Amino acid sequence: MSISVPSSIPGPHSPRGFHDLDLDPELIKVLDTLGYAEPTPIQRDAIPHALEARDVLACAQTGTGKTAAFALPILDELLRVESDERRRRIRALVLAPTRELAAQIAESFESYTPGRRVRSTVVFGGVPKGAQIQALRRGVDVLVATPGRLLDLMGDGEVDLRHVEMFVLDEADRMLDMGFIPDVRRVTRALPRERQTLMFSATQPREIRELASSLLFEPIEIAVDRVSSTLEPVSQSVYFVEGPQKLGLLLSLLDGDRIARALVFTRTKRRADRLARSLTREGVSAAAIHGDKSQGNRVRTLDAFKRGRTRVLVATDVAARGIHVEDIDTVINFDVPAEPETYVHRVGRTGRAGASGAALSLCAADEREQLDAIERLTRRRLERLGAPGGPPPRPDSGEKPAVVRGPRQEARRSGSGRRRGRGRRRSAASGPARV
């Protein structure tokens, strides 16, 4: 049996601030210091049930504050019953689908923990195991992990899950997409039967519902936002432009200071690399992030983007799953996604925590079907925009959009730009046609 919480609209007795959530006073002080004024809907609905040791099945999209919704109740319990410093055991386990998401969850635990009284660590693949093993041997209360590396360390005898009291499965639908559900089941077989389980997923297809029924006991079901909904503060627009002209349009959009920090999505890893190189050649600070990059490269790239040293991050959907940067002002779909739900997840990367944001899609003629599916799912017609410097395109009439070139492309074409010795070579200047 499950109990559904159908709405996140607070009632007369619903908690309206973190002070009303019955959290440990030290946690409240930390949240005040971090500037957390009011809980988000998912936090307001999930935290009270999690504090009562109930299992929770929560459906909420990216950018709604899910990490704090499970991290704060875990820390509250660990602070109330502190571990023996001499025999620290893993009491809470958080599984995440990607290395980036696991690292950011671990950072959140560290930032929320008062006085470092709770010890946490993160393990994931792509890096040597030595430092992770040393951290585990020192003893941890909270372990954040990706499934593959966790199973590897369990096989090495370095991880003991027999004392886990609280288990979190984050972004379960992405676990399904990436083929991790068998690994998740292997991990859960090593957990105690008597435990609290919190499961978070942006979507709940049949496979996720079946997984939930096998892992959760009489869960509280919380649905904050439909997967088809996009955040209200985010303006959503589309430009109709054919593939060879997409780079020129993107450069025009990035010209000036209207877009301070952009996350650009491409369909494949190869296109992400090509687009990042093309933007860099045109004077735009850009970098690509995807699964073929080494972990060290991904960490450095994401850190540069967070710190503002990189203005544009070009990503594939899987790599972007763990990107949680608060001040991304614009998401750009260089390629319209094949699945409309993916569009919702992409848009969720901007307009976080109630801030405004923009989502721009560059739609070619062969992507119109995907665009129609997005508008049907979200029940929202994207605003049609004309390309900068050109007439408004009318794709429904079959008219071809105007060719759009970026400022530096146009300067080279007219001969007024500096060629830097590459005037006769197409290889360095032909990025737009190859992306």
C-alpha positions in Angstrom: 0.0 0.0 0.0 1.2 3.5 -0.7 -0.1 6.9 0.2 -0.1 9.6 -2.5 0.6 13.2 -1.9 -1.0 14.6 -5.1 -0.2 18.3 -4.7 2.6 20.4 -3.3 0.4 23.3 -2.5 0.8 24.0 1.2 -2.2 23.6 3.4 -3.0 25.4 6.6 -0.7 23.1 8.6 2.0 22.5 6.0 5.6 23.6 6.8 6.4 26.9 5.1 10.0 27.3 6.2 12.9 25.1 7.2 12.3 26.1 10.8 8.9 24.4 10.6 10.4 21.1 9.4 11.5 19.8 12.9 15.1 19.5 11.6 18.1 19.4 14.0 18.8 23.0 15.2 22.4 22.8 14.0 21.1 21.9 10.5 18.8 24.9 10.6 21.8 27.2 11.4 23.8 25.8 8.5 20.8 26.4 6.1 20.5 29.9 7.4 24.2 30.5 6.7 23.8 29.1 3.2 20.8 31.5 2.6 18.1 28.8 2.4 15.0 30.7 3.2 12.1 28.4 2.3 12.0 24.8 1.2 11.1 23.9 -2.3 7.9 21.9 -2.9 9.8 18.6 -3.1 11.6 19.4 0.1 8.4 20.6 1.9 6.6 17.4 0.9 9.3 14.8 1.3 11.3 15.9 4.4 8.5 15.4 7.0 7.8 11.9 5.8 11.5 11.0 5.6 12.0 12.3 9.1 9.4 9.8 10.2 11.5 7.0 8.7 8.9 6.3 6.0 9.8 5.0 2.6 9.3 7.7 -0.1 8.8 7.5 -3.9 9.2 11.0 -5.3 8.6 12.1 -8.8 10.2 15.5 -9.4 12.2 16.9 -12.3 15.7 18.3 -12.3 16.3 21.6 -10.5 13.6 21.1 -7.8 15.9 20.6 -4.8 15.9 16.8 -4.6 19.3 16.5 -3.1 18.4 18.5 0.0 15.1 16.6 0.2 17.0 13.4 1.1 20.3 14.8 2.4 18.8 16.8 5.3 16.7 13.9 6.8 19.7 11.7 6.6 21.9 14.2 8.3 19.2 14.9 10.9 19.2 11.2 11.9 23.0 10.9 11.9 23.3 13.9 14.1 20.7 12.6 16.6 22.5 9.3 16.9 26.1 9.9 16.3 28.5 7.2 15.2 31.3 5.9 17.4 34.3 7.7 16.2 36.4 4.5 16.6 34.1 2.3 14.6 32.4 4.4 11.9 30.2 2.3 9.6 28.3 3.1 6.5 24.9 4.1 7.7 23.6 5.8 4.6 24.1 4.9 1.0 23.2 7.1 -2.0 23.3 5.7 -5.5 23.6 8.1 -8.4 23.8 7.3 -12.2 26.8 9.5 -13.1 30.1 10.6 -11.7 29.2 14.3 -11.9 26.0 13.9 -10.0 27.6 11.7 -7.4 30.3 14.3 -6.8 27.8 17.1 -6.5 25.7 15.1 -4.0 28.8 14.5 -1.9 29.6 18.2 -2.0 26.0 18.9 -0.8 26.4 16.6 2.2 29.7 18.3 3.1 28.2 21.8 2.9 25.1 20.8 5.0 27.0 19.0 7.7 27.6 21.2 10.8 31.0 21.0 12.3 32.0 18.1 10.0 30.4 15.8 12.6 29.2 13.5 9.9 31.8 12.0 7.6 30.9 11.3 4.0 32.8 10.3 0.9 32.1 9.5 -2.8 33.3 6.7 -5.0 33.0 6.5 -8.8 34.8 5.0 -11.8 37.2 6.6 -14.1 39.8 7.3 -11.5 42.2 5.1 -9.4 40.7 3.3 -6.5 43.5 4.0 -4.0 42.3 7.3 -2.5 38.7 6.0 -2.4 39.8 2.9 -0.5 41.8 5.0 2.0 38.8 7.1 2.7 36.6 4.0 3.2 39.1 2.5 5.6 39.1 5.6 7.7 35.4 5.1 8.2 32.4 7.0 6.7 28.8 7.6 7.7 27.5 8.4 4.3 28.7 6.8 1.1 27.7 8.3 -2.3 28.5 6.0 -5.2 27.9 5.1 -8.8 26.8 1.5 -9.2 29.8 0.1 -11.1 32.5 1.4 -8.8 30.5 0.4 -5.7 30.2 -3.2 -6.9 33.9 -3.2 -7.8 34.8 -2.1 -4.3 32.4 -4.6 -2.8 34.1 -7.3 -4.7 37.4 -6.2 -3.3 36.0 -6.5 0.2 36.4 -2.7 0.8 32.7 -1.9 1.3 30.4 -3.3 4.0 26.8 -2.5 3.6 25.4 -4.6 6.4 24.8 -1.6 8.7 23.1 0.7 6.2 20.0 2.3 7.7 19.0 4.7 4.9 19.3 4.0 1.2 18.7 6.6 -1.5 18.3 5.8 -5.2 18.5 9.1 -7.1 17.5 9.6 -10.7 16.2 6.1 -11.0 14.9 6.7 -14.5 18.4 7.6 -15.7 19.7 4.4 -14.1 17.2 2.6 -16.3 18.3 4.5 -19.4 21.9 3.7 -18.8 21.3 0.0 -18.1 22.2 0.1 -14.4 19.1 -1.5 -13.0 20.7 -5.0 -12.7 23.6 -3.4 -10.8 21.1 -1.6 -8.6 19.4 -4.9 -7.7 22.8 -6.5 -6.9 23.6 -3.6 -4.5 20.2 -3.8 -2.8 20.6 -7.5 -2.2 23.6 -6.6 0.0 21.6 -4.2 2.1 19.7 -5.0 5.3 16.0 -5.8 4.8 15.2 -3.4 7.7 16.1 0.0 6.2 14.5 3.2 5.0 14.5 3.7 1.2 14.0 7.0 -0.6 13.6 6.8 -4.4 13.7 9.8 -6.7 12.9 9.8 -10.4 11.8 12.4 -12.9 9.7 9.8 -14.8 8.0 6.6 -13.6 7.7 4.2 -16.5 6.6 0.6 -15.9 10.1 -0.6 -15.1 10.6 2.0 -12.5 7.3 1.3 -10.8 8.2 -2.4 -10.7 11.6 -1.6 -9.2 9.9 0.6 -6.6 7.5 -2.1 -5.6 10.4 -4.4 -5.0 12.4 -1.9 -2.9 9.9 0.2 -1.0 7.6 -0.7 1.9 4.3 1.1 2.0 5.9 4.2 0.5 4.6 7.8 0.5 4.3 8.8 -3.1 5.0 12.4 -3.9 4.5 14.0 -7.3 5.7 17.6 -7.4 5.8 18.2 -11.2 4.6 16.2 -14.1 7.5 15.2 -16.4 5.6 17.1 -19.1 5.9 20.4 -17.2 8.6 22.9 -17.6 9.5 25.6 -15.1 7.5 28.7 -15.4 10.3 31.3 -15.1 11.9 29.8 -18.2 11.1 31.5 -21.5 11.1 28.9 -24.4 11.7 29.8 -28.0 12.6 28.2 -31.3 14.6 29.3 -34.3 14.0 27.4 -37.6 17.4 27.0 -39.2 19.0 24.3 -41.3 21.9 22.3 -40.0 24.8 24.0 -41.9 23.6 27.4 -40.6 23.2 26.4 -37.0 26.7 27.4 -35.9 26.3 30.8 -37.5 23.1 31.4 -35.7 24.6 30.2 -32.4 27.5 32.6 -32.8 25.0 35.5 -33.4 23.1 34.6 -30.3 26.3 34.5 -28.2 27.5 37.8 -29.6 27.5 40.5 -26.9 26.6 39.9 -23.3 23.0 38.9 -23.5 24.0 35.3 -22.6 26.5 35.1 -19.8 26.6 31.3 -19.2 25.1 28.8 -21.6 24.7 25.0 -21.6 24.4 23.7 -25.2 23.1 20.2 -26.0 24.2 18.1 -28.9 23.0 14.7 -30.0 26.4 12.9 -30.0 29.8 13.1 -28.3 31.5 13.7 -31.6 29.2 16.7 -32.4 29.9 18.1 -28.9 33.6 18.1 -29.5 33.3 19.6 -33.0 31.0 22.3 -31.8 33.2 23.2 -28.8 36.2 23.5 -31.1 34.3 25.6 -33.7 33.1 28.0 -30.9 36.7 28.3 -29.6 38.0 29.2 -33.0 35.4 31.9 -33.3 36.6 33.5 -30.0 33.9 32.0 -27.7 35.2 30.3 -24.5 33.8 26.8 -24.8 34.4 23.3 -23.7 32.8 19.9 -24.3 31.8 17.3 -21.6 30.7 13.7 -22.3 31.3 10.1 -21.3 34.4 9.6 -23.4 36.3 12.3 -21.5 38.5 11.2 -18.6 37.2 11.9 -15.1 40.0 14.4 -14.5 39.1 16.2 -17.7 35.4 16.3 -16.8 36.0 17.6 -13.3 38.3 20.4 -14.6 35.8 21.3 -17.4 32.9 21.5 -15.0 34.9 23.5 -12.5 35.9 26.0 -15.1 32.3 26.4 -16.2 31.1 26.9 -12.6 33.8 29.5 -11.9 32.9 31.4 -15.1 36.2 30.8 -16.9 34.3 28.9 -19.6 31.2 30.6 -20.9 29.7 27.8 -23.0 29.6 24.1 -22.0 28.6 21.8 -24.8 27.2 18.5 -23.5 25.4 15.3 -24.3 22.4 14.4 -22.3 24.0 11.6 -20.3 27.0 13.8 -19.2 24.7 16.7 -18.3 22.6 14.6 -15.9 25.0 15.5 -13.1 25.5 19.2 -14.0 23.9 21.3 -11.3 25.0 24.9 -11.7 22.7 27.5 -10.2 23.3 30.4 -12.6 23.0 28.9 -16.1 21.0 31.6 -17.7 20.4 29.9 -21.1 20.0 26.3 -22.3 20.4 25.9 -26.1 19.2 22.8 -28.0 21.7 22.8 -30.8 20.1 19.5 -31.7 16.4 19.0 -30.9 16.2 15.9 -28.7 14.5 12.7 -30.1 12.5 12.2 -26.9 10.3 15.0 -25.7 10.9 14.1 -22.0 14.6 14.8 -22.6 13.7 18.4 -23.6 12.0 18.8 -20.2 15.1 17.6 -18.4 17.3 20.0 -20.5 15.1 23.0 -19.8 15.4 22.1 -16.1 19.0 23.1 -16.1 18.1 26.8 -16.2 15.6 28.8 -14.1 16.7 26.9 -11.0 15.5 27.9 -7.5 12.9 30.2 -9.0 15.4 32.3 -11.1 14.5 33.3 -14.6 16.1 31.6 -17.6 15.8 30.9 -21.3 15.6 27.8 -23.4 16.4 28.2 -27.1 16.0 25.5 -29.7 17.6 25.4 -33.2 15.2 23.4 -35.3 16.0 22.0 -38.8 13.4 20.8 -41.2 14.1 17.2 -40.3 13.6 17.9 -36.6 10.1 19.4 -36.9 8.5 16.1 -35.8 10.5 16.1 -32.6 9.5 19.7 -32.0 5.8 18.9 -32.5 6.1 16.0 -29.9 7.7 18.4 -27.4 4.8 20.9 -27.8 2.3 18.1 -27.4 3.9 16.8 -24.2 4.4 20.2 -22.6 1.2 21.6 -23.9 3.1 24.7 -24.7 3.8 26.3 -28.0 7.4 27.6 -28.2 7.7 31.2 -29.3 8.8 31.4 -32.9 11.8 33.8 -33.3 13.4 35.2 -36.4 17.2 34.7 -36.8 19.2 37.8 -35.8 20.0 39.9 -38.9 17.5 38.0 -41.1 13.8 37.9 -41.9 11.5 35.8 -39.7 11.5 32.2 -41.1 8.2 30.7 -42.1 9.0 26.9 -42.0 5.3 26.0 -42.3 5.2 27.5 -45.8 8.3 25.6 -46.9 10.4 28.7 -47.2 14.0 28.2 -46.4 15.4 30.2 -43.5 17.9 32.8 -44.3 21.6 31.9 -43.9 22.9 33.3 -40.7 26.6 33.9 -40.0 28.3 34.9 -36.8 30.1 38.2 -36.5 33.5 36.8 -37.1 32.3 34.6 -39.9 30.8 37.6 -41.6 34.0 39.6 -41.1 36.1 36.9 -42.8 33.6 36.6 -45.6 33.8 40.4 -46.4 37.6 40.4 -46.0 37.6 42.8 -43.1 38.6 40.2 -40.5 42.0 39.0 -39.6 42.7 35.7 -41.3 45.6 34.7 -39.1 47.2 32.9 -42.0 44.2 30.6 -42.6 42.5 32.5 -45.4 42.9 29.7 -48.1 42.4 26.8 -45.8 38.8 25.4 -45.3 39.8 23.0 -42.6 39.9 25.6 -39.8 37.1 27.8 -41.1 34.6 25.2 -42.2 33.3 24.3 -38.8 29.7 25.3 -39.5 29.2 22.7 -42.2 30.8 19.9 -40.2 29.1 20.3 -36.8 
